[in-house]
Amino acid sequence: MYIGITTFKERFRSHFIPLMKDLSGMNVIVAVNASNGKGLDNDYRRDMLKFLADHDNASPIFYQEMRGLAKMWNDLVVHSPTSHILILNDDLRVSNAKALMDRVYQISTTHANMFTLNGSWSHFVTSRKMMMELNWFDERLLGFGEEDGDMMYRHIETYGFMPPSFECPHIHNVSSDVRDNGVKPGVAKYSLFNRAFAGFCEHDIPTLPKKYSPDRNGIQAMFNVPMKAQIENKTQYPYEEFFDAYKGYL
């Protein structure tokens, strides 16, 4: 199973490097984001390449302009050659990488195709099959925040239950407040745009739809009250299923 990590410039030395050292020897794909309005810093790109060059099983995906967390999560799944992937934020520490991977492999083969660890979407496992059935993370969430609640809503809507969570003592959430200051904040380190698109705050963005609205007959998921989707999910990555079906004939 591969590990996917999302990261950005401001957390490179303080969070990403220590985490990668914890994961030494593991197969890792790194989604390296750019800064909003500034693009990908060339010194950062160079430092990242030099650092990853010392890790035989680590490969980067570079973004030339800032992309949202939903986009990066989807790309990590698309780029993973394994059926399941463990996706991590960069503000984590791992005390025992082998024990962690043994744990998530055991859960993914016996219990669930999508699940969180220790009740947090800072570390979760998903599968290509699950992503295709649930139509991937919504990339209209252009910033950061609400991706997990949106996916939980669709999981409940599709299967009738929340994605399960399993305890794992080998991973620890640091939960950093370091963020890209070029992104307009909503609540804490999360994006105003994502909350506006989800329908959770007022805004002055012309023509932006609200994806959810309160409805007593809706689904609560991670929301404070039951909500109901007002707009459909767009089709994303339709040819990944075709790729999986026919890649063996190449």
Backbone as CSV, one residue per row, in Angstrom:
resi,resn,N_x,N_y,N_z,CA_x,CA_y,CA_z,C_x,C_y,C_z
1,MET,0.840,-1.196,0.000,0.000,0.000,0.000,0.877,1.249,0.000
2,TYR,0.518,2.215,-0.822,1.250,3.475,-0.869,0.714,4.452,0.173
3,ILE,1.551,5.406,0.508,1.183,6.518,1.383,1.188,7.787,0.543
4,GLY,0.152,8.611,0.672,0.097,9.903,0.013,0.126,11.017,1.042
5,ILE,0.947,12.036,0.792,1.075,13.156,1.726,0.829,14.462,0.979
6,THR,0.040,15.345,1.558,-0.132,16.695,1.018,0.700,17.662,1.844
7,THR,1.357,18.616,1.165,2.200,19.554,1.895,2.370,20.846,1.115
8,PHE,2.982,21.854,1.759,3.240,23.138,1.116,4.442,23.797,1.780
9,LYS,4.891,24.888,1.179,6.177,25.495,1.527,6.334,25.775,3.015
10,GLU,5.328,26.377,3.641,5.478,26.846,5.023,5.673,25.705,6.020
11,ARG,5.397,24.480,5.619,5.550,23.348,6.548,6.694,22.418,6.167
12,PHE,7.507,22.818,5.212,8.534,21.923,4.681,9.499,21.442,5.768
13,ARG,10.169,22.357,6.427,11.183,21.953,7.404,10.575,21.590,8.759
14,SER,9.523,22.282,9.149,8.968,22.078,10.490,8.134,20.809,10.607
15,HIS,7.476,20.398,9.515,6.546,19.275,9.602,6.839,18.160,8.595
16,PHE,7.026,18.538,7.331,7.161,17.512,6.302,8.437,16.683,6.461
17,ILE,9.570,17.327,6.665,10.830,16.584,6.790,10.800,15.609,7.961
18,PRO,10.366,16.020,9.166,10.290,15.037,10.262,9.349,13.874,9.948
19,LEU,8.210,14.164,9.297,7.273,13.087,8.967,7.902,12.100,7.990
20,MET,8.595,12.596,6.959,9.226,11.715,5.992,10.306,10.855,6.652
21,LYS,11.006,11.401,7.608,12.002,10.602,8.326,11.327,9.490,9.121
22,ASP,10.140,9.784,9.664,9.369,8.742,10.357,8.978,7.616,9.403
23,LEU,8.757,7.955,8.134,8.246,6.997,7.142,9.350,6.415,6.274
24,SER,10.576,6.515,6.700,11.714,6.039,5.916,11.507,4.602,5.452
25,GLY,11.709,4.369,4.149,11.557,3.040,3.576,10.178,2.744,3.039
26,MET,9.189,3.581,3.336,7.843,3.380,2.854,7.679,3.927,1.421
27,ASN,6.702,3.424,0.685,6.366,3.949,-0.632,5.486,5.180,-0.466
28,VAL,5.989,6.346,-0.898,5.302,7.609,-0.630,5.151,8.425,-1.915
29,ILE,3.972,9.004,-2.099,3.726,10.004,-3.139,3.418,11.311,-2.433
30,VAL,4.072,12.392,-2.830,3.921,13.681,-2.159,3.260,14.677,-3.103
31,ALA,2.122,15.219,-2.703,1.453,16.284,-3.450,1.971,17.615,-2.907
32,VAL,2.783,18.312,-3.711,3.483,19.521,-3.286,2.749,20.735,-3.846
33,ASN,2.087,21.478,-2.979,1.261,22.592,-3.430,2.080,23.861,-3.635
34,ALA,1.555,24.747,-4.486,2.122,26.082,-4.678,1.447,27.060,-3.726
35,SER,1.965,28.265,-3.653,1.384,29.312,-2.814,0.347,30.084,-3.613
36,ASN,-0.752,30.459,-2.966,-1.806,31.170,-3.667,-1.328,32.540,-4.140
37,GLY,-1.487,32.799,-5.434,-1.115,34.073,-6.015,0.358,34.223,-6.334
38,LYS,1.173,33.289,-5.882,2.623,33.372,-6.103,3.160,32.218,-6.936
39,GLY,2.443,31.123,-6.988,2.917,29.972,-7.726,3.889,29.134,-6.915
40,LEU,4.585,28.253,-7.611,5.523,27.354,-6.952,6.885,28.027,-6.796
41,ASP,7.303,28.194,-5.562,8.591,28.816,-5.275,9.719,27.908,-5.768
42,ASN,10.620,28.458,-6.579,11.657,27.633,-7.197,12.659,27.087,-6.185
43,ASP,12.996,27.885,-5.167,13.900,27.382,-4.133,13.256,26.229,-3.372
44,TYR,11.965,26.356,-3.106,11.222,25.281,-2.428,11.204,24.020,-3.290
45,ARG,10.935,24.179,-4.584,10.929,23.038,-5.501,12.286,22.344,-5.494
46,ARG,13.345,23.118,-5.555,14.692,22.555,-5.574,15.007,21.829,-4.268
47,ASP,14.651,22.445,-3.137,14.903,21.820,-1.841,14.104,20.523,-1.690
48,MET,12.879,20.542,-2.186,12.056,19.332,-2.101,12.672,18.204,-2.932
49,LEU,13.121,18.506,-4.137,13.731,17.483,-4.990,15.002,16.930,-4.359
50,LYS,15.821,17.800,-3.785,17.052,17.343,-3.138,16.739,16.436,-1.952
51,PHE,15.748,16.825,-1.170,15.396,16.018,-0.005,14.845,14.660,-0.429
52,LEU,13.907,14.639,-1.381,13.297,13.383,-1.797,14.276,12.476,-2.532
53,ALA,15.327,13.055,-3.106,16.326,12.240,-3.807,17.003,11.252,-2.868
54,ASP,16.999,11.531,-1.580,17.600,10.631,-0.600,16.613,9.574,-0.094
55,HIS,15.388,9.594,-0.615,14.365,8.617,-0.227,13.991,7.824,-1.475
56,ASP,14.458,6.582,-1.551,14.326,5.794,-2.772,12.887,5.586,-3.227
57,ASN,11.964,5.529,-2.297,10.585,5.178,-2.640,9.629,6.355,-2.593
58,ALA,10.135,7.575,-2.734,9.298,8.770,-2.651,9.285,9.517,-3.978
59,SER,8.083,9.897,-4.426,7.930,10.618,-5.691,7.016,11.820,-5.479
60,PRO,7.335,12.988,-6.089,6.511,14.186,-5.909,5.555,14.439,-7.068
61,ILE,4.461,15.099,-6.760,3.587,15.736,-7.746,3.664,17.231,-7.443
62,PHE,4.137,18.024,-8.386,4.252,19.468,-8.166,3.087,20.197,-8.826
63,TYR,2.531,21.188,-8.117,1.494,22.064,-8.662,2.108,23.430,-8.920
64,GLN,1.858,23.975,-10.097,2.439,25.264,-10.472,1.606,26.439,-9.954
65,GLU,0.366,26.183,-9.600,-0.464,27.158,-8.898,-1.202,26.430,-7.796
66,MET,-1.661,27.160,-6.797,-2.289,26.515,-5.658,-3.548,25.772,-6.067
67,ARG,-3.665,24.537,-5.610,-4.862,23.740,-5.826,-5.421,23.314,-4.483
68,GLY,-6.727,23.024,-4.464,-7.399,22.674,-3.231,-7.046,21.280,-2.739
69,LEU,-7.368,21.041,-1.468,-7.068,19.753,-0.862,-7.828,18.620,-1.549
70,ALA,-9.060,18.871,-1.968,-9.829,17.838,-2.663,-9.116,17.385,-3.931
71,LYS,-8.582,18.345,-4.693,-7.837,18.028,-5.907,-6.602,17.196,-5.578
72,MET,-5.859,17.589,-4.560,-4.640,16.866,-4.208,-4.957,15.450,-3.732
73,TRP,-6.000,15.297,-2.917,-6.387,13.955,-2.480,-6.743,13.070,-3.672
74,ASN,-7.531,13.599,-4.607,-7.879,12.819,-5.794,-6.638,12.432,-6.585
75,ASP,-5.740,13.375,-6.774,-4.528,13.089,-7.542,-3.676,12.013,-6.881
76,LEU,-3.608,12.012,-5.565,-2.842,10.986,-4.873,-3.434,9.603,-5.132
77,VAL,-4.762,9.505,-5.130,-5.407,8.220,-5.428,-5.133,7.814,-6.867
78,VAL,-5.271,8.751,-7.800,-5.034,8.464,-9.219,-3.599,7.989,-9.447
79,HIS,-2.631,8.608,-8.770,-1.226,8.287,-8.997,-0.773,7.030,-8.258
80,SER,-1.554,6.546,-7.312,-1.142,5.367,-6.564,-1.324,4.105,-7.402
81,PRO,-0.313,3.237,-7.464,-0.450,1.989,-8.212,-1.140,0.880,-7.426
82,THR,-1.432,1.138,-6.138,-2.075,0.116,-5.317,-3.562,0.404,-5.174
83,SER,-4.330,-0.617,-4.875,-5.790,-0.480,-4.794,-6.215,0.439,-3.657
84,HIS,-5.451,0.473,-2.571,-5.727,1.324,-1.417,-4.552,2.267,-1.195
85,ILE,-4.832,3.392,-0.566,-3.788,4.356,-0.243,-4.092,4.981,1.112
86,LEU,-3.054,5.138,1.910,-3.149,5.854,3.183,-2.783,7.309,2.910
87,ILE,-3.724,8.213,3.121,-3.499,9.633,2.844,-3.288,10.371,4.165
88,LEU,-2.217,11.169,4.198,-1.827,11.869,5.419,-1.705,13.363,5.177
89,ASN,-2.121,14.165,6.160,-1.681,15.553,6.221,-0.205,15.561,6.602
90,ASP,0.449,16.704,6.471,1.869,16.756,6.792,2.154,17.044,8.259
91,ASP,1.143,17.484,9.018,1.367,17.839,10.425,1.082,16.645,11.340
92,LEU,1.829,15.557,11.100,1.675,14.314,11.846,3.051,13.805,12.255
93,ARG,3.059,12.896,13.199,4.261,12.113,13.507,3.852,10.643,13.595
94,VAL,4.757,9.799,13.158,4.523,8.355,13.153,5.587,7.709,14.038
95,SER,5.158,6.958,15.038,6.109,6.349,15.979,6.651,5.019,15.484
96,ASN,5.881,4.318,14.649,6.312,3.014,14.131,5.673,2.806,12.768
97,ALA,6.417,3.084,11.702,5.842,3.057,10.356,5.402,1.657,9.946
98,LYS,6.201,0.652,10.258,5.824,-0.715,9.869,4.559,-1.163,10.583
99,ALA,4.461,-0.880,11.870,3.263,-1.256,12.621,2.039,-0.507,12.100
100,LEU,2.233,0.766,11.727,1.138,1.543,11.152,0.638,0.891,9.868
101,MET,1.552,0.545,8.957,1.137,-0.030,7.680,0.539,-1.421,7.849
102,ASP,1.054,-2.193,8.787,0.449,-3.497,9.076,-0.983,-3.322,9.560
103,ARG,-1.195,-2.305,10.382,-2.537,-2.045,10.925,-3.510,-1.633,9.830
104,VAL,-3.124,-0.678,8.979,-4.056,-0.210,7.951,-4.283,-1.292,6.894
105,TYR,-3.274,-2.105,6.608,-3.462,-3.198,5.654,-4.451,-4.219,6.197
106,GLN,-4.326,-4.538,7.480,-5.243,-5.502,8.094,-6.680,-4.997,8.065
107,ILE,-6.880,-3.715,8.353,-8.236,-3.148,8.333,-8.792,-3.132,6.916
108,SER,-7.985,-2.713,5.948,-8.469,-2.563,4.575,-8.806,-3.899,3.932
109,THR,-8.192,-4.981,4.384,-8.473,-6.292,3.796,-9.565,-7.059,4.524
110,THR,-9.939,-6.607,5.720,-10.934,-7.363,6.489,-12.164,-6.561,6.889
111,HIS,-12.067,-5.216,6.884,-13.166,-4.436,7.442,-13.749,-3.376,6.500
112,ALA,-12.901,-2.567,5.858,-13.445,-1.397,5.172,-12.537,-0.938,4.040
113,ASN,-13.158,-0.332,3.015,-12.427,0.263,1.896,-12.179,1.746,2.087
114,MET,-12.862,2.357,3.044,-12.618,3.748,3.413,-12.790,3.869,4.913
115,PHE,-11.783,4.424,5.579,-11.891,4.585,7.024,-10.874,5.618,7.497
116,THR,-11.171,6.223,8.625,-10.235,7.146,9.255,-9.509,6.436,10.386
117,LEU,-8.421,7.043,10.832,-7.699,6.544,11.992,-7.885,7.520,13.143
118,ASN,-8.211,6.997,14.299,-8.366,7.803,15.518,-9.389,8.918,15.340
119,GLY,-10.391,8.675,14.500,-11.496,9.617,14.344,-11.165,10.885,13.600
120,SER,-10.066,10.917,12.835,-9.648,12.149,12.174,-9.353,11.912,10.699
121,TRP,-9.772,12.892,9.844,-9.463,12.843,8.423,-8.060,13.385,8.137
122,SER,-7.286,13.650,9.172,-5.879,13.968,8.959,-5.102,12.736,8.511
123,HIS,-5.690,11.563,8.734,-5.092,10.298,8.317,-6.237,9.330,8.012
124,PHE,-6.370,8.983,6.749,-7.451,8.088,6.345,-7.001,7.198,5.195
125,VAL,-7.714,6.106,5.034,-7.461,5.167,3.942,-8.660,5.169,3.019
126,THR,-8.398,5.160,1.732,-9.472,4.989,0.763,-8.970,4.085,-0.356
127,SER,-9.885,3.653,-1.202,-9.543,2.771,-2.313,-9.997,3.395,-3.618
128,ARG,-9.394,2.963,-4.704,-9.821,3.423,-6.025,-11.281,3.029,-6.260
129,LYS,-11.666,1.822,-5.859,-13.043,1.368,-6.020,-14.012,2.297,-5.303
130,MET,-13.681,2.678,-4.067,-14.543,3.567,-3.293,-14.643,4.933,-3.942
131,MET,-13.527,5.456,-4.431,-13.539,6.759,-5.067,-14.422,6.757,-6.316
132,MET,-14.365,5.693,-7.089,-15.194,5.625,-8.289,-16.678,5.505,-7.934
133,GLU,-16.991,4.771,-6.877,-18.390,4.625,-6.471,-18.955,5.923,-5.895
134,LEU,-18.127,6.691,-5.191,-18.583,7.925,-4.553,-18.289,9.176,-5.379
135,ASN,-17.667,8.987,-6.555,-17.386,10.074,-7.494,-16.368,11.064,-6.962
136,TRP,-15.378,10.562,-6.231,-14.208,11.326,-5.852,-14.540,12.524,-4.948
137,PHE,-13.495,13.147,-4.422,-13.680,14.359,-3.630,-14.055,15.504,-4.568
138,ASP,-14.901,16.388,-4.092,-15.459,17.452,-4.925,-14.427,18.562,-5.137
139,GLU,-13.888,18.650,-6.345,-12.831,19.615,-6.634,-13.338,21.041,-6.797
140,ARG,-14.642,21.240,-6.689,-15.166,22.606,-6.624,-14.864,23.246,-5.268
141,LEU,-14.459,22.443,-4.297,-13.916,22.966,-3.051,-12.479,23.384,-3.342
142,LEU,-12.315,24.611,-3.792,-11.040,25.070,-4.353,-9.962,25.322,-3.306
143,GLY,-10.363,25.444,-2.050,-9.405,25.720,-0.987,-9.266,24.543,-0.044
144,PHE,-9.431,24.821,1.248,-9.145,23.819,2.271,-10.249,23.827,3.325
145,GLY,-10.827,22.645,3.573,-11.912,22.517,4.524,-13.183,22.035,3.870
146,GLU,-13.988,21.281,4.604,-15.288,20.743,4.203,-15.188,19.530,3.288
147,GLU,-13.975,19.141,2.838,-13.857,17.962,1.976,-14.322,16.699,2.697
148,ASP,-13.969,16.598,3.987,-14.315,15.400,4.740,-15.817,15.321,4.999
149,GLY,-16.428,16.447,5.403,-17.872,16.452,5.644,-18.660,16.152,4.391
150,ASP,-18.215,16.692,3.261,-18.873,16.436,1.984,-18.783,14.959,1.622
151,MET,-17.623,14.343,1.819,-17.478,12.923,1.515,-18.273,12.060,2.473
152,MET,-18.312,12.439,3.746,-19.097,11.668,4.709,-20.579,11.719,4.362
153,TYR,-21.053,12.886,3.924,-22.444,13.012,3.495,-22.746,12.012,2.387
154,ARG,-21.875,11.976,1.380,-22.113,11.091,0.235,-21.966,9.622,0.605
155,HIS,-21.075,9.323,1.549,-20.924,7.943,2.017,-22.209,7.480,2.698
156,ILE,-22.752,8.331,3.566,-24.013,7.988,4.239,-25.145,7.888,3.226
157,GLU,-25.202,8.831,2.293,-26.251,8.826,1.274,-26.198,7.553,0.429
158,THR,-24.997,7.066,0.138,-24.821,5.905,-0.732,-24.960,4.580,0.009
159,TYR,-24.337,4.483,1.180,-24.267,3.201,1.876,-25.116,3.129,3.142
160,GLY,-25.586,4.277,3.618,-26.440,4.278,4.793,-25.699,4.349,6.116
161,PHE,-24.388,4.537,6.095,-23.621,4.635,7.338,-22.372,5.481,7.095
162,MET,-21.795,5.974,8.198,-20.593,6.792,8.126,-19.378,5.915,7.861
163,PRO,-18.340,6.457,7.233,-17.089,5.701,7.149,-16.605,5.378,8.557
164,PRO,-16.206,4.149,8.821,-15.793,3.790,10.178,-14.445,4.411,10.545
165,SER,-14.177,4.435,11.831,-12.887,4.887,12.341,-12.291,3.780,13.190
166,PHE,-10.969,3.622,13.105,-10.277,2.590,13.866,-9.130,3.224,14.639
167,GLU,-8.904,2.708,15.827,-7.834,3.228,16.667,-6.475,2.736,16.163
168,CYS,-5.504,3.618,16.226,-4.144,3.267,15.827,-3.176,4.068,16.681
169,PRO,-2.396,3.408,17.543,-1.491,4.132,18.444,-0.204,4.597,17.784
170,HIS,0.002,4.260,16.511,1.294,4.513,15.872,1.353,5.837,15.121
171,ILE,0.249,6.586,15.118,0.217,7.857,14.399,-0.357,8.931,15.308
172,HIS,0.225,10.130,15.234,-0.139,11.187,16.177,-0.355,12.493,15.418
173,ASN,-1.465,13.140,15.681,-1.845,14.370,14.983,-1.281,15.579,15.721
174,VAL,-0.348,16.286,15.070,0.212,17.509,15.650,-0.769,18.664,15.518
175,SER,-1.535,18.674,14.415,-2.577,19.676,14.155,-2.021,21.101,14.157
176,SER,-1.178,21.376,13.178,-0.541,22.689,13.070,-1.526,23.750,12.571
177,ASP,-1.337,24.982,13.042,-2.117,26.115,12.557,-1.412,26.850,11.417
178,VAL,-0.246,26.382,11.011,0.486,27.011,9.903,-0.297,26.819,8.615
179,ARG,-0.539,27.920,7.895,-1.371,27.883,6.704,-0.779,28.794,5.643
180,ASP,-1.345,28.717,4.427,-0.976,29.641,3.356,-1.709,30.959,3.609
181,ASN,-0.982,31.994,3.970,-1.603,33.274,4.307,-2.192,33.984,3.098
182,GLY,-1.935,33.459,1.901,-2.538,34.031,0.707,-3.963,33.578,0.462
183,VAL,-4.450,32.639,1.280,-5.819,32.125,1.152,-6.705,32.807,2.172
184,LYS,-7.840,33.350,1.734,-8.752,34.035,2.655,-9.279,33.056,3.697
185,PRO,-9.080,33.372,4.991,-9.498,32.437,6.033,-10.999,32.478,6.289
186,GLY,-11.534,31.318,6.641,-12.921,31.219,7.072,-12.931,31.012,8.576
187,VAL,-12.941,29.757,8.996,-12.823,29.406,10.410,-11.440,28.809,10.631
188,ALA,-10.694,29.374,11.582,-9.338,28.925,11.895,-8.490,28.918,10.629
189,LYS,-7.862,27.780,10.299,-6.948,27.712,9.155,-7.655,27.318,7.862
190,TYR,-8.974,27.197,7.887,-9.707,26.709,6.727,-10.204,27.850,5.852
191,SER,-10.488,27.548,4.591,-10.747,28.576,3.587,-12.173,29.111,3.650
192,LEU,-12.286,30.432,3.508,-13.587,31.060,3.402,-14.334,30.543,2.178
193,PHE,-13.625,30.380,1.064,-14.290,29.936,-0.166,-14.975,28.583,0.032
194,ASN,-14.299,27.645,0.667,-14.897,26.323,0.831,-16.145,26.367,1.690
195,ARG,-16.118,27.182,2.738,-17.311,27.308,3.580,-18.443,27.983,2.812
196,ALA,-18.087,28.935,1.961,-19.104,29.620,1.164,-19.741,28.666,0.160
197,PHE,-18.917,27.892,-0.540,-19.457,26.942,-1.515,-20.300,25.868,-0.831
198,ALA,-19.852,25.411,0.337,-20.621,24.392,1.059,-21.951,24.944,1.563
199,GLY,-22.046,26.275,1.711,-23.298,26.888,2.158,-23.327,27.231,3.619
200,PHE,-22.151,27.360,4.240,-22.090,27.556,5.677,-21.791,28.984,6.098
201,CYS,-21.680,29.923,5.159,-21.435,31.309,5.545,-21.891,32.236,4.429
202,GLU,-22.105,33.490,4.793,-22.456,34.496,3.802,-21.194,34.937,3.074
203,HIS,-21.365,35.403,1.845,-20.199,35.791,1.048,-20.645,36.775,-0.024
204,ASP,-19.675,37.340,-0.712,-19.966,38.285,-1.788,-19.360,37.802,-3.103
205,ILE,-19.395,36.470,-3.314,-18.845,35.876,-4.536,-19.987,35.723,-5.547
206,PRO,-19.992,36.502,-6.617,-21.115,36.454,-7.573,-21.276,35.066,-8.177
207,THR,-22.501,34.617,-8.272,-22.945,33.384,-8.951,-22.490,32.092,-8.266
208,LEU,-21.797,32.171,-7.121,-21.350,30.945,-6.471,-22.551,30.215,-5.855
209,PRO,-22.792,28.960,-6.254,-23.914,28.211,-5.668,-23.588,27.736,-4.261
210,LYS,-24.615,27.367,-3.508,-24.441,26.747,-2.202,-24.774,25.269,-2.337
211,LYS,-23.818,24.438,-1.999,-24.011,23.001,-2.204,-25.019,22.405,-1.224
212,TYR,-25.039,22.895,0.018,-25.914,22.324,1.042,-26.784,23.407,1.681
213,SER,-27.936,22.975,2.164,-28.788,23.856,2.963,-29.441,23.026,4.064
214,PRO,-29.797,23.658,5.199,-30.419,22.907,6.291,-31.735,22.278,5.861
215,ASP,-31.945,21.052,6.319,-33.173,20.314,6.003,-33.370,19.273,7.093
216,ARG,-34.478,19.350,7.802,-34.685,18.432,8.924,-34.756,16.980,8.480
217,ASN,-34.996,16.747,7.203,-35.015,15.391,6.662,-33.699,15.026,5.973
218,GLY,-32.696,15.876,6.159,-31.418,15.659,5.500,-30.496,14.739,6.282
219,ILE,-29.219,14.821,5.972,-28.182,13.988,6.579,-27.271,14.887,7.408
220,GLN,-27.010,14.497,8.648,-26.196,15.368,9.501,-24.701,15.192,9.242
221,ALA,-24.242,13.957,9.064,-22.828,13.683,8.791,-21.951,14.434,9.789
222,MET,-21.056,15.312,9.305,-20.202,16.110,10.186,-20.770,17.504,10.412
223,PHE,-21.945,17.781,9.889,-22.537,19.105,9.984,-23.187,19.292,11.357
224,ASN,-23.424,20.553,11.721,-24.059,20.834,13.012,-25.533,20.459,13.022
225,VAL,-26.158,20.538,11.855,-27.579,20.204,11.719,-27.742,19.340,10.466
226,PRO,-28.871,18.649,10.315,-29.094,17.882,9.087,-29.095,18.810,7.866
227,MET,-28.432,18.369,6.815,-28.305,19.155,5.595,-28.738,18.312,4.398
228,LYS,-29.080,19.021,3.322,-29.426,18.337,2.071,-28.701,19.016,0.932
229,ALA,-28.139,18.202,0.030,-27.425,18.740,-1.123,-28.406,19.414,-2.077
230,GLN,-28.010,20.601,-2.592,-28.854,21.369,-3.501,-28.383,21.261,-4.953
231,ILE,-27.142,20.858,-5.161,-26.613,20.716,-6.510,-25.952,19.354,-6.625
232,GLU,-25.956,18.801,-7.820,-25.416,17.467,-8.016,-23.890,17.482,-8.047
233,ASN,-23.309,16.324,-7.806,-21.866,16.169,-7.914,-21.488,15.961,-9.372
234,LYS,-20.523,16.730,-9.829,-20.072,16.620,-11.205,-19.284,15.318,-11.404
235,THR,-19.370,14.761,-12.596,-18.608,13.558,-12.911,-17.122,13.883,-12.972
236,GLN,-16.327,13.123,-12.221,-14.892,13.359,-12.158,-14.138,12.055,-12.435
237,TYR,-13.081,12.130,-13.207,-12.219,10.990,-13.494,-12.980,9.760,-14.010
238,PRO,-13.849,9.919,-15.000,-14.645,8.769,-15.473,-13.811,7.673,-16.114
239,TYR,-12.604,8.009,-16.593,-11.822,7.006,-17.310,-10.880,6.216,-16.411
240,GLU,-10.863,6.507,-15.116,-10.055,5.694,-14.215,-10.583,4.261,-14.155
241,GLU,-11.888,4.088,-14.223,-12.474,2.746,-14.236,-12.066,1.999,-15.506
242,PHE,-12.048,2.704,-16.638,-11.605,2.122,-17.906,-10.140,1.701,-17.797
243,PHE,-9.315,2.550,-17.206,-7.897,2.246,-17.025,-7.715,0.981,-16.195
244,ASP,-8.436,0.875,-15.079,-8.306,-0.301,-14.228,-8.734,-1.576,-14.943
245,ALA,-9.761,-1.470,-15.781,-10.280,-2.636,-16.470,-9.334,-3.176,-17.529
246,TYR,-8.590,-2.278,-18.178,-7.828,-2.692,-19.373,-6.313,-2.522,-19.255
247,LYS,-5.805,-2.036,-18.129,-4.362,-1.811,-18.038,-3.570,-3.112,-18.158
248,GLY,-4.175,-4.232,-17.798,-3.485,-5.506,-17.912,-3.218,-5.954,-19.328
249,TYR,-3.877,-5.306,-20.292,-3.685,-5.682,-21.710,-2.590,-4.864,-22.397
250,LEU,-2.017,-3.911,-21.686,-0.999,-3.057,-22.309,0.281,-3.843,-22.601
